Amino acid sequence: MAAIGIPVLVTIFAWWFSTGLILLLDGLRRETFRRSMAFATAFLMAALVGIWGLRDEATVAGAYLGFLCGLAVWGWIELSFLTGVITGPVRTPCPPGLSGARRVLAAIGVILWHELAIIGGAAAIVALSWGAANQVAAWTFAILWVMRQSTKINIFLGARNTGEVFLPDHLRYIGSYFRHRSMNLLFPVSVMAATLFCAWLFHHAFTAGATPFDVTAASLLGTLAALAVLEHWFLMMPLPIERLWRWAMDRREAAGRPAPRMAAWESGLSAPCDADRLGRLLSDVADGAYGPVESLRGTLRSPSGWVQFDMTEGRARVASVTQGANAAPRVVAVGATGDLMRLRAALLACLRPAAA
């Protein structure tokens, strides 16, 4: 059991610690980003050299090192994105009311350079390990890529827990492209496919005649796939998952950057909103009347249909939108404010008739 148990524990720790480290670094002051990227680039170069040097190392140590090298390449790409170094040509919030192909193209523009960086990283790893006995780095990167793409699409289509709280200040506009729903049609397909793939990987670990290298590699990759499935479930569960990395989030407060909090409200919002009151509330939020709210956006019923609003970077946008028959009102607030209950009360007041 140790042959499988140890790789499982190593993968869980590497996933948890590397995620927390990236959250810590991108939450620091922007003047630290250049130093962080310099160190990350040094690790990237070492990882690429390591992938080449491990080509023919079909050993237990080779499996562990290949896994860590693949993780390091992915970590560089994630850090470059979250620090804002490599994002996309569009760096503005999603315009209210945008839908269909126009919304898809706008969302692609936000992350285009990042996606091209991922393709470049994949091409480099494949080229360095092509035809080699040790493909663990390539498989590690591929699993992270596919599962992250699935997560992005699910969040774009709609998820209950979009993880906005993890976005640093300079990328807060990306949250406007997320959609908040209790479920979307892709989610069950994603989870089922990922679960079957995870089971297939662990099947190789238990196959009779598997070498120590095969067992270790399959256990590392299978656990990584299992964690990706867990991350997918987090999307639909109203849980404060940021607590898993409380040590990294708290570091922002120690650096004078309060860790943001997120509140999502769905109940009690069924009445039509009063446009004038909503406008005044957004103005008050932008002026700091409810503390440091970084963003406030949502979709509410109006006397004539639906209204969508978005307040980010001190600017408010309100537009009439068309919603499906099963649509439900929802509001999401992100910020380091402790006055969220008062903000919610003010929002509910906007739903009362103007004459009340």
C-alpha positions as CSV (number, residue, x, y, z in Angstrom):
1,M,0.0,0.0,0.0
2,A,2.9,2.4,0.6
3,A,3.7,2.2,-3.1
4,I,0.3,3.9,-3.8
5,G,-0.2,5.8,-0.5
6,I,3.0,7.8,-0.6
7,P,2.4,9.1,-4.2
8,V,-1.2,10.0,-3.1
9,L,0.1,12.1,-0.2
10,V,2.8,13.7,-2.2
11,T,0.3,14.8,-4.9
12,I,-2.1,16.2,-2.4
13,F,0.6,18.2,-0.6
14,A,2.1,19.4,-3.8
15,W,-1.3,20.5,-5.1
16,W,-2.2,22.3,-1.8
17,F,1.1,23.9,-1.3
18,S,1.8,25.1,-4.8
19,T,-1.8,26.6,-5.1
20,G,-1.3,28.4,-1.8
21,L,2.2,29.7,-2.8
22,I,0.8,31.2,-6.0
23,L,-2.1,32.8,-4.1
24,L,0.4,34.2,-1.7
25,L,2.6,35.7,-4.3
26,D,-0.1,37.2,-6.5
27,G,-1.7,38.8,-3.4
28,L,1.5,40.8,-2.5
29,R,2.2,44.3,-3.7
30,R,2.7,44.7,-7.4
31,E,6.3,45.8,-7.1
32,T,7.1,42.3,-5.9
33,F,5.8,40.6,-9.0
34,R,9.0,41.1,-11.0
35,R,11.0,39.3,-8.3
36,S,8.5,36.5,-8.1
37,M,8.5,36.0,-11.8
38,A,12.3,36.0,-11.9
39,F,12.4,33.1,-9.3
40,A,9.6,31.3,-11.1
41,T,11.4,31.6,-14.4
42,A,14.5,30.0,-12.9
43,F,12.4,27.1,-11.7
44,L,10.8,26.9,-15.1
45,M,14.2,26.6,-16.8
46,A,15.3,24.0,-14.3
47,A,12.1,22.0,-14.9
48,L,12.5,22.0,-18.6
49,V,16.1,20.8,-18.3
50,G,14.9,18.2,-15.8
51,I,12.2,16.9,-18.3
52,W,15.0,16.4,-20.9
53,G,17.3,14.8,-18.4
54,L,14.6,12.4,-17.1
55,R,13.6,11.2,-20.5
56,D,14.8,7.6,-19.9
57,E,14.4,7.5,-16.1
58,A,11.6,5.0,-15.8
59,T,12.2,4.7,-12.1
60,V,10.3,5.6,-9.0
61,A,12.5,8.7,-8.5
62,G,12.0,9.6,-12.2
63,A,8.2,9.5,-11.8
64,Y,8.3,11.8,-8.8
65,L,10.7,14.2,-10.4
66,G,8.8,14.2,-13.7
67,F,5.6,15.0,-11.8
68,L,7.2,17.9,-10.0
69,C,8.8,19.2,-13.3
70,G,5.4,19.2,-15.0
71,L,3.9,21.0,-12.0
72,A,6.6,23.6,-12.1
73,V,5.9,24.5,-15.7
74,W,2.2,24.8,-15.0
75,G,2.9,26.9,-11.9
76,W,4.9,29.4,-14.0
77,I,2.0,29.8,-16.4
78,E,-0.5,30.2,-13.6
79,L,1.7,32.8,-11.8
80,S,2.3,34.7,-15.0
81,F,-1.5,35.0,-15.4
82,L,-2.4,35.9,-11.8
83,T,0.3,38.5,-11.6
84,G,-1.1,40.0,-14.8
85,V,2.1,39.5,-16.8
86,I,0.4,37.2,-19.4
87,T,-3.4,37.6,-19.6
88,G,-5.1,38.8,-22.8
89,P,-5.6,41.9,-25.0
90,V,-8.9,42.8,-23.2
91,R,-8.5,44.1,-19.7
92,T,-11.9,45.5,-19.0
93,P,-15.1,44.1,-17.4
94,C,-17.7,42.3,-19.5
95,P,-20.3,44.9,-20.8
96,P,-23.7,44.3,-19.2
97,G,-26.1,42.5,-21.4
98,L,-23.5,40.9,-23.6
99,S,-24.5,37.3,-24.6
100,G,-24.0,34.6,-27.1
101,A,-21.0,34.6,-29.4
102,R,-20.2,38.2,-28.5
103,R,-19.8,37.2,-24.8
104,V,-17.7,34.2,-25.8
105,L,-15.3,36.3,-27.9
106,A,-15.0,38.9,-25.2
107,A,-14.1,36.2,-22.6
108,I,-11.5,34.7,-25.0
109,G,-10.0,38.2,-25.4
110,V,-9.5,38.4,-21.6
111,I,-7.3,35.2,-21.4
112,L,-6.0,34.8,-25.0
113,W,-2.3,35.3,-24.3
114,H,-2.6,33.0,-21.3
115,E,-4.1,30.3,-23.4
116,L,-1.4,30.6,-26.0
117,A,1.2,30.4,-23.2
118,I,-0.3,27.1,-22.1
119,I,-0.1,25.8,-25.7
120,G,3.5,26.9,-25.8
121,G,4.3,25.1,-22.5
122,A,2.6,21.9,-23.7
123,A,4.5,22.0,-27.0
124,A,7.8,22.5,-25.1
125,I,7.2,19.5,-22.8
126,V,6.0,17.2,-25.6
127,A,9.1,18.2,-27.7
128,L,11.5,17.4,-24.8
129,S,9.9,14.1,-23.9
130,W,8.8,12.8,-27.3
131,G,9.2,9.1,-27.6
132,A,10.8,8.9,-24.1
133,A,10.2,6.2,-21.5
134,N,9.2,8.8,-18.8
135,Q,6.1,10.7,-19.9
136,V,5.0,11.7,-16.4
137,A,5.7,15.4,-16.9
138,A,3.7,15.5,-20.1
139,W,0.8,13.7,-18.5
140,T,0.9,15.9,-15.5
141,F,0.7,19.1,-17.7
142,A,-2.0,17.6,-19.9
143,I,-4.3,16.7,-16.9
144,L,-3.9,20.2,-15.4
145,W,-4.6,21.8,-18.8
146,V,-7.7,19.7,-19.7
147,M,-9.2,20.0,-16.2
148,R,-8.5,23.7,-15.9
149,Q,-10.1,24.3,-19.3
150,S,-13.1,22.3,-18.1
151,T,-13.3,24.5,-15.0
152,K,-13.1,27.7,-17.0
153,I,-15.9,26.7,-19.3
154,N,-18.1,25.5,-16.4
155,I,-17.5,28.9,-14.6
156,F,-18.3,30.7,-17.9
157,L,-21.5,28.7,-18.3
158,G,-22.5,29.1,-14.7
159,A,-21.4,27.8,-11.3
160,R,-22.5,28.5,-7.7
161,N,-18.9,29.0,-6.4
162,T,-16.8,30.7,-9.1
163,G,-13.8,31.3,-6.9
164,E,-13.8,35.1,-7.4
165,V,-12.4,35.5,-4.0
166,F,-9.1,34.2,-5.3
167,L,-8.7,36.8,-8.0
168,P,-6.2,39.5,-7.1
169,D,-7.2,43.2,-7.3
170,H,-5.7,43.8,-10.7
171,L,-7.7,40.9,-12.2
172,R,-11.0,41.6,-10.5
173,Y,-12.6,42.5,-13.8
174,I,-12.3,38.9,-15.0
175,G,-15.0,38.0,-12.5
176,S,-17.5,39.9,-14.6
177,Y,-17.3,37.2,-17.2
178,F,-18.3,34.5,-14.7
179,R,-21.9,33.4,-14.5
180,H,-23.5,32.4,-11.2
181,R,-25.9,29.4,-11.4
182,S,-26.7,26.4,-9.3
183,M,-25.9,24.1,-12.2
184,N,-25.1,24.0,-15.9
185,L,-25.5,21.2,-18.5
186,L,-21.7,20.7,-18.9
187,F,-21.0,20.0,-15.3
188,P,-22.3,16.4,-14.9
189,V,-20.5,15.5,-18.2
190,S,-17.3,17.0,-17.0
191,V,-17.4,15.2,-13.6
192,M,-18.4,11.9,-15.1
193,A,-15.6,12.0,-17.7
194,A,-13.0,13.1,-15.2
195,T,-14.0,10.4,-12.7
196,L,-13.8,7.7,-15.3
197,F,-10.4,8.9,-16.4
198,C,-9.3,8.9,-12.7
199,A,-10.5,5.3,-12.3
200,W,-8.6,4.3,-15.5
201,L,-5.4,5.7,-14.1
202,F,-5.7,4.0,-10.8
203,H,-6.6,0.8,-12.6
204,H,-3.0,0.9,-14.1
205,A,-1.6,1.2,-10.6
206,F,-3.3,-2.0,-9.5
207,T,-2.7,-4.0,-12.7
208,A,-0.8,-7.2,-12.2
209,G,2.7,-7.0,-13.4
210,A,2.9,-3.2,-13.2
211,T,6.5,-2.0,-12.5
212,P,7.3,0.3,-9.5
213,F,7.6,3.1,-12.0
214,D,4.1,2.4,-13.4
215,V,2.5,2.2,-10.0
216,T,4.1,5.4,-8.8
217,A,3.3,7.3,-12.1
218,A,-0.3,6.1,-12.2
219,S,-0.9,6.9,-8.5
220,L,0.5,10.4,-8.9
221,L,-1.5,11.1,-12.0
222,G,-4.7,9.4,-10.7
223,T,-4.6,11.5,-7.5
224,L,-4.1,14.7,-9.6
225,A,-7.2,13.7,-11.6
226,A,-9.1,13.0,-8.4
227,L,-8.2,16.5,-7.1
228,A,-9.4,18.0,-10.3
229,V,-12.7,16.2,-9.9
230,L,-12.9,17.6,-6.3
231,E,-12.2,21.1,-7.6
232,H,-15.1,20.6,-10.0
233,W,-17.4,19.7,-7.2
234,F,-16.3,22.8,-5.3
235,L,-17.8,24.9,-8.1
236,M,-21.3,23.8,-7.2
237,M,-20.9,23.6,-3.4
238,P,-21.6,26.8,-1.4
239,L,-18.5,26.3,0.7
240,P,-15.8,28.8,1.7
241,I,-13.0,26.8,0.0
242,E,-10.6,29.7,0.5
243,R,-10.1,28.4,4.0
244,L,-8.0,25.5,2.6
245,W,-5.4,28.2,1.9
246,R,-6.0,30.4,4.8
247,W,-2.3,30.7,5.5
248,A,-1.8,32.2,2.0
249,M,-4.8,34.5,2.2
250,D,-3.9,35.8,5.6
251,R,-0.5,36.8,4.2
252,R,-2.2,39.5,2.2
253,E,-3.5,41.0,5.4
254,A,0.0,40.9,6.9
255,A,1.3,42.8,3.8
256,G,-1.4,45.4,4.2
257,R,-3.6,43.9,1.5
258,P,-6.8,42.7,3.2
259,A,-8.0,39.3,2.0
260,P,-11.2,39.7,0.1
261,R,-14.5,38.1,1.2
262,M,-17.3,37.0,-1.1
263,A,-21.0,36.9,-0.3
264,A,-23.6,35.5,-2.7
265,W,-27.3,36.2,-2.2
266,E,-30.1,34.3,-3.9
267,S,-33.0,34.2,-1.4
268,G,-35.3,37.2,-0.8
269,L,-34.6,38.8,-4.2
270,S,-37.8,37.8,-6.0
271,A,-39.5,41.2,-6.0
272,P,-38.8,43.7,-8.9
273,C,-36.1,46.2,-8.1
274,D,-36.5,49.9,-8.2
275,A,-34.1,51.3,-10.8
276,D,-33.6,54.7,-9.0
277,R,-32.8,53.1,-5.6
278,L,-30.5,50.5,-7.2
279,G,-28.6,53.4,-8.9
280,R,-28.2,55.3,-5.7
281,L,-27.0,52.1,-3.9
282,L,-24.4,51.5,-6.5
283,S,-23.2,55.1,-6.2
284,D,-23.0,54.7,-2.4
285,V,-21.0,51.5,-2.7
286,A,-18.6,53.1,-5.1
287,D,-18.2,56.0,-2.7
288,G,-17.2,53.6,0.1
289,A,-20.4,53.9,2.2
290,Y,-20.3,50.1,2.8
291,G,-16.5,49.6,3.2
292,P,-14.0,48.5,0.6
293,V,-16.3,46.6,-1.7
294,E,-14.3,45.6,-4.8
295,S,-17.2,44.5,-6.9
296,L,-21.0,44.2,-6.6
297,R,-22.9,42.7,-9.5
298,G,-26.0,40.6,-10.1
299,T,-29.2,40.1,-12.0
300,L,-32.6,41.2,-10.6
301,R,-36.1,41.3,-11.8
302,S,-37.5,44.7,-12.9
303,P,-41.0,45.8,-13.6
304,S,-40.4,45.2,-17.4
305,G,-38.2,42.2,-17.3
306,W,-34.7,41.8,-15.9
307,V,-31.8,44.2,-15.1
308,Q,-28.1,43.3,-14.8
309,F,-25.7,45.5,-12.9
310,D,-22.0,45.6,-12.3
311,M,-20.0,47.9,-10.0
312,T,-16.2,47.4,-10.3
313,E,-13.3,49.9,-9.9
314,G,-15.7,52.5,-8.7
315,R,-17.8,52.4,-11.9
316,A,-21.3,51.2,-12.2
317,R,-23.0,49.7,-15.2
318,V,-26.7,48.8,-15.4
319,A,-28.5,47.3,-18.4
320,S,-31.8,45.6,-19.3
321,V,-31.2,41.9,-20.2
322,T,-33.2,38.9,-21.4
323,Q,-33.2,35.9,-19.1
324,G,-34.5,32.3,-19.6
325,A,-37.6,30.9,-18.1
326,N,-35.7,29.2,-15.3
327,A,-33.6,32.2,-14.4
328,A,-33.3,33.3,-10.8
329,P,-32.1,36.6,-9.2
330,R,-28.6,36.5,-7.7
331,V,-26.2,39.1,-6.4
332,V,-22.5,38.6,-5.6
333,A,-20.4,41.0,-3.5
334,V,-16.6,40.8,-3.2
335,G,-14.5,42.9,-0.9
336,A,-12.7,43.1,2.4
337,T,-15.7,44.7,4.1
338,G,-17.2,43.4,7.3
339,D,-20.5,45.2,6.6
340,L,-22.0,42.8,4.2
341,M,-25.2,42.4,6.2
342,R,-25.9,46.1,6.0
343,L,-25.1,46.0,2.2
344,R,-27.6,43.2,1.8
345,A,-30.3,45.1,3.8
346,A,-29.8,48.1,1.5
347,L,-30.0,45.9,-1.5
348,L,-33.3,44.4,-0.3
349,A,-34.6,47.9,0.2
350,C,-34.1,48.5,-3.5
351,L,-36.8,45.8,-4.1
352,R,-39.5,47.7,-2.4
353,P,-41.9,49.9,-4.4
354,A,-40.6,53.5,-4.7
355,A,-43.7,54.8,-2.8
356,A,-43.0,52.5,0.2
